[in-house]
Amino acid sequence: MPAPGERLPVDTPITKMGLTPPQIAKLSEAGKKITKGDLAQLTVGTVTPGAAKATLGDIEVIKSAFSGAVASSQPSEAGTNCCCTPCCCATAVTKPVAHVL
């Protein structure tokens, strides 16, 4: 785990990027295997082996999960102030969030 203020490694699973247990529960098995690096690569149109097994529906659920996390948090709690796309959040997340208020 990185020190406070340091970026999470690219191999950080999506389940460790600040989503709440109910948000994680909505993810498919393929969605739960996506990493921060996979999301960052999707931003530039590259489908990594980790993301290749995810369907468009899986990505939509991920987008929805992050939208809820960002919309219900303060920038200081989330460590970021991104819009609604998980790819943006993946590159901006600096530390996991224990819970989102």
N, C-alpha and C positions, 0 to 999 in steps of 0.2 A: 504494500500500500504506500503510495507516495506521501510525502510530508504535506501539511496544509499549504495550499497555494500552488503546488506542483500539479502538472497535468497527469491524468490517468494514462497508463500505458495503452497502446493500441490493441492489445489482446484482452482488455477489460471486457467481460461479458456485459451485455445490455442489462442483465439482471442486477448488476452492481453499479449502475449509472444513475441512481437516485429515484428509481420508480418505487412506488409503494407496493406492498404485497398484493393488494387487489388489482393494481395495474399489471403486475407481473403475471398474475393468474390469467389475465386475458390473452397473453401471448401464446402462440402455438409452440410446439416443441422446436420447430425450425426457427421461429422468431427468437426463442430464448437462447439459441446458439449463436446469434449474430453478435459481433463484437464492435467496439468503438471504431476499430480500423475498417471493418466492413462498411459501417455507416458512412465513414469519411470517404471511402472509395466510391460509394454509391452517389455521393455528391457530385463527383466528376464523371459519372456515367460508367464507372468500372464495376463490373459484377465479380466479386471475389468468390473463391470456392465456398467460403462460409455463408455468403449471401445467396449463392446459386440455388440452394434448396428451398429458399423462402419464396412463397408465391406473392403475387401482387396483394392479395388479401392479407397476408402476414405483414407486409410493409404498411398497409393501411392501418392495421391494428397497432403497430409500433408508432406510427404517426399520431394516432389518436391517444395512445398512452402518454406520449411525451407532451402532446398538446394540453392534456389535463394537468400534468405535472408542472408545466411552465405557467399555465394560466392561473393556477392556484398558489403559486409561490411568489416570494419576494426575490428580486435578483440576488440579494446577499445570501439567501437560503439555498438557492439552486446553484450559486457560483457562476451563473450565466444569465443573460437576458435575451435569449434567442426567441425566434418566432415560434413556429409550430412544427418544423420539420426535424426529425430525429438526426438527420445528417448534420445539420447545423449544430444541434445540441452536442453531438458526439465530439465535434472538434472544439467546442467551447467548454465542456465540463472539465473542471479542474480537480474536483474531489467529490466523492459520493455523498449523497444527502441521506441522513438517517431516516428522515420522514419529511413529507411535505405537508405543511399546515393547510 
